Amino acid sequence: MFRNWCKDEKGNIATVSALLLPVVVVYMAVVVDAGLLMAKKTHLQALAELAAQAGAVEIGNLVVQKAQAHNPPPEATDPLPYLTDEDRAAITADPQVPSIVQDYLDYNNAANLPLNLTISYPDNAMNCNGSAAQKRFDLRVTAQETVTTLFPYYYGGKSGSQISAQAIMSVPVCP
């Protein structure tokens, strides 16, 4: 029977096409989903980085405000001695920074994006003239999003993939 099928070439293209069509469709679906995930990941990473940058600008403004509140002499270029431990704690817990980051996300139509924002002041950093790490505030923004993928959705599987992006912005205290 197989020999007869091989000898008679009529309709073979239809048979081969019918056998390969599901494979081609599966590959196309996987490629479309991978492209969608890469595009969403790139967009999410850009939002996280720009949100961290917006928060870092606000932290820089807070550092200057707190240092100037202690009336440093005009020739002082180093705000670090004028920041107290209370100032550092106030900056790391300031509600204005998350508010500004959320405003940025609202402006970019990403208000429903789950966001985790952490501000820290590493204790192991040395003073402004030290040779090790510079005194700084670190702002870490982590964003997560569930992306609906098409391939599993049509075949009854799990229809969402979790993607995340992280951005870290350091705000130096020393000039």
N, C-alpha and C positions, 0 to 999 in steps of 0.2 A: 504494500500500500504506500509506504513512504517512497519507494522507488518510482511508483507511478506519479506521485505528487511532485517529485523532483523533475521528472521528465516533462510533465505538463506544466508549462510556465504560466499558463493563464490564471490570473487571480492571485499570484504569489505576492505581489506588492500590497494587495489589500490585506492578506493574512499577516505579513510582516508588519505592516502599519498598525494593524489591530493589536498585535502583540507588544509593539514598542510604545504605543500611545500612552498607556498608563505610566510607564517609566518616565517619559518626557514630561508629562503633567506633574508628576511628583517632583522631579528636578526643578521645574519652573517654580513650583510652589515654595520649595526650600530656598531657592535663590531670591524670590520676592520677599520672603520673610526675613532672610538674612540682611538684605538691603534695607528693609524697614527698621530692623533692630539697630543696624549701624547708624542710620540717619537719626533715629530717636536718641541714641547714646551720644552722638556728636552734639545734638541740640541740648540735651540735658547737661552735658559737660560744659558747654558754653554758658548756659544759664547759671550753673553753680559757680563758675569762675567769675562771671560778672557780678553775681550777688556777693561773693566774697570781696571783690574789689570795692563795691559800694559800701559794704560794712567796714572795710579797712579805712576808707576815707573818713568815715564817721569816728572810728577809733582814733585816728590821727587828730581830728578836731578835738575830741575829748581830752587827749593827752595835752594838747596845747592849752586848752581851757583850764584844766586842773593845775598845770604848772604855773600859768599866769595868775591863778588865784592866790598863789603864795608870794606874789610880788618879787620875782627874782630881779637882780640888778640888770640894767640894760645890756651890760657886756656879756651876760651869761648866754652861752650858746647851747649848753647842755641842760635839758629840762629834767634829767633823771634825778639830781639831788633834790629837786623841788616837788617830786612826786612821793607822797607818803604811802605807807602800806594801805591806808584807808582809800587813798586815791586809786591805787591799783585795783583794790577790791571793788570799788565803785565802777570802774571802767569795765571790768570783766563781767559785772552783773547789770550793767546799764540796759534798761529796756529799749532805749532808743535805737541801738544797733539792730536787734531783730526786727524792729518796726521799719527801719529804713530798708533792710533787706526784703521784707515782705512787700513794702511799697514798690520796690524795684520789680519784684515778681508780678505784682498786680499790673504794673505798667506794661509788662511784656506778656500779658495774657497767660500767666502761669500761676495764678493765685491758688489753685487747688493742688499744687505740687507739694508733696510731703517733704519737709525740710528739717534738718537737724543742724543747729548752729551752736558752736562751742567757741568761747573766747578763753584763752589761757595766757598766763604770764609765767614762762619757765623760770623756776628758781635757780637752775644751774647756770644761767647766763651770767657772765661777768659784767663788771662795770664798763662804762663807755671806753675806757682806755685799755681794757683787758684784751688779751690776744685770743681768747676763746670766743664763744658765741656772744653776739651783741645783745644787749637788753632789748627785748621786743615783746609785743603782744602777738599771739598767734590766733588767727581766726580760721576755723575749720568749718566748711559748709559741706554737708552731705545731702544729696537729693536722691530720691527713689521714685520710680514710676513703673506701673504695670502696663505693658504694651500688648495689645490684642494682636496675636498673630493669626494669619489666615489658614495656614495648612492644617494645624490640629483642630481648628474650629469646624472645618468642613467634614472632618473624619471622626468627630465625636471625642477628641482628646482634650487635654488642658489647653485653653485658648488664650492664655496670657503668659508672658515672660517678664520677669522682674529685672529691671536694669537700674544701675545706680551710678552716680558720679560724685567725685569728691574734689574739693578745691581747698587749698591751704594758702592763706595770705598772711605774711608776717609784716607787722608794722614796727619798724625800729624806733626806739625812743631816743637814741643818740643821733646827733646830726651827722 
